[in-house]
Amino acid sequence: MKRFMAPLRRDRRREATVRFETLPGHQAQVDWSGGLGTLEVDGVKKRVWCFSMILGYSRYQCIEFSLSQNLVAFLGCHARAFEYFQGVPAEVLYDNLKTAVLARVGA
């Protein structure tokens, strides 16, 4: 089996992951994470979401749990993250989340 698999293993090439570097204070990345379960509020089960903002240079992270992904919750999470970081990055990147993306170009 080892001899049979050896040629296949040699052909399998791993691509290197290049870490994306930024200057201090330049960039943060934001995304929602779901699948964290549900919480019952006033007899209604609500899905629990996690807002995450990560600074590009230090990888310092701020997370907040929320029962909504609406714009009010989204902006509130941003304000609290900026307060937590004691500053606002020059640029914030969003990973295709519905709260920030209205339409996709070329998709």
Secondary structure as GFF3:
##gff-version 3
##sequence-region A 1 107
A	DSSP	alpha_helix	2	11	.	.	.	ID=ss1
A	DSSP	beta_strand	27	33	.	.	.	ID=ss2
A	DSSP	beta_strand	38	41	.	.	.	ID=ss3
A	DSSP	beta_strand	44	47	.	.	.	ID=ss4
A	DSSP	beta_strand	49	55	.	.	.	ID=ss5
A	DSSP	beta_strand	61	66	.	.	.	ID=ss6
A	DSSP	alpha_helix	71	85	.	.	.	ID=ss7
A	DSSP	beta_strand	91	94	.	.	.	ID=ss8
###
